[in-house]
Amino acid sequence: MLNMVFLTNSWLSSFNQPGLCITVAVLLHYFLLAAFTWMCLESVHFYLALVKVFNVYVPKYILKSCIAGWGIPAIVITIVLIIDKDFYGNGSRSESNPFSNFCWIQQNTVFYISVVVYVFLIFMTNTAMFITVLLQIHSMKSRTQKRSRFWKR
């Protein structure tokens, strides 16, 4: 959906309908955040599968993942819309080319807080999960090598 909204964004913004442009910008923002949220959930799943291998039963795991994956971005979008729906709009780069318009977040502060900080937090979470998984794999490898040397002796 992110790709679909992104590819039709310029065309839809050429209609010069503020309501349509706000809707497209909200959808683009939502699906972008949802994609990154799902990426974070994948890293959490990776952590649970490789580090917390045993006794990891989480009741209704898929339901909780879906609520987080689709709900957290919806909360961010709702907060932005409650503050001011005019944060979303049509940003024109060139008046001579009508297809240079793009519906997106119009204020830099809102963009940095609701996109850049959000993606940065997910990146940090993914990095932490990745390092933890690497350390776990390394410790398992060293334990296996120690056992192997012990049995060879």
N, C-alpha and C positions, 0 to 999 in steps of 0.2 A: 504493500500500500504506500510505503514511503516513496518508492520509485514512481508509482503511478501518479501520486499527487505532485511530486517534483517535476515530472515530465509534462504534466498538463498545466502547471502553475502559470507559466508565461502566457499561454493561450487564454486561460481563464481571466487573467488580470487585464487582458486587452479589451474586455467588455466594459471596463470602467464602472463596475457595480461595487460599491463599498461593502455591502453585505456579503457578496460572493467572495470578494477578496479577503475579508476577515475570516470567512469560513475556510477558505483554502489555506490561509496562513496558519490558522488554528490546527487544521488537520495535518499540515506539514510539520508543525512543531510537535504535535502529539505523537505522530508516527516516528519522528526522529528520536524523541525521548524514549518511546516504547522499544525501539530497536536497541538502544544502548542499555535499557533496563533489562531486556532479555539477555543481552550479552553478559551483564553482571550476574544474572541468575544462572547462566551456564557455568560461570566460574565458581559459583557457590556449589552447584551440583558436582562439578569437577572435584572440588575440595572434599565434599562428602563422600564421593566415590573412591577417592584415592588416599585420603588421610584418615577420615573417620569411617573406615570400612565396616567395622562391626558395630552393632547396636545403634544404628542410625535411623531407625524407623521413625518417620514423621507422619503422623496421621493426616490424611487428605493432602499429601504433598503437592500433587498436581493442582488441586484447587487453590492452595495457598500460593503456589508459583504463579498461577494465572491471575489471581487477585493482585499480587505484587507487580507482575509484568505489565498488566493493563491499567491497574489502579493508581500506582505511584505517578506515572506521567499524567493521568487525568487530574490528579490533585494539583500538580504544578500548573497545568493549563487552567484549571478552575480558579486558582489563586490569581494568576495573571489576568484572567477575564474579569474577576471580581474587582480588582484594583482599577483597571481601565481597559475596556475592549478596544480602545483606539491605539493601544500599543501595537496592534496588528494592522497592517495596511499595505498599500501599494507603494513600492519604492522604485522610482524611475531613475534609470542611469542616463538615458538619452531621450530627449524629446523628439528627435527626428525618426527614431525607430520605435514603433508602438509595441514591438515584441520584446523590448529590453526591460519592460516592467516585470516586477516580481513581487508577489504577495508574501510578506514575511514580517518579522518583528521590526518595528520602526525605530525603537529607542535603544541605544547602545547599552545602557545600564540594565535594562530588562533582558537583553540578549546575553550579556555576560553572566548575569545571575541565573537565568532560567535555562541556559544552554551550556555555556562554557564551564561554570562551576559544577553543574550537574554531571557533565561528561568527565570533568576532572576527578570528581569523587568516585565515579564508576571506574575510571582508569586506575586510581589509587587502590580501590578495592580489588580489582583484577590483578594488579601487580602484587599485592599482598598475598592473594590466593595462589598466584603462580609461584612466588618465592616459597611459600609454605609447602606446596606440592613438590617443588624441586628438592627442598630439604628433606622431605619425607622419602622421596625416591632415593636420594643419595644415602640416607641413613639405612634404608632397607638394603641397598647394594653393598654397603660396607659391612653390615651384619652378615649378609650372605657370604661375602668373601671370607670373613673371619671364621664362620662355621666350616666353610670349604677347606680352609687351611688346617683347621683343627682335625677334621676327619681324614685329611691326607696324611697327617703325622701319625 
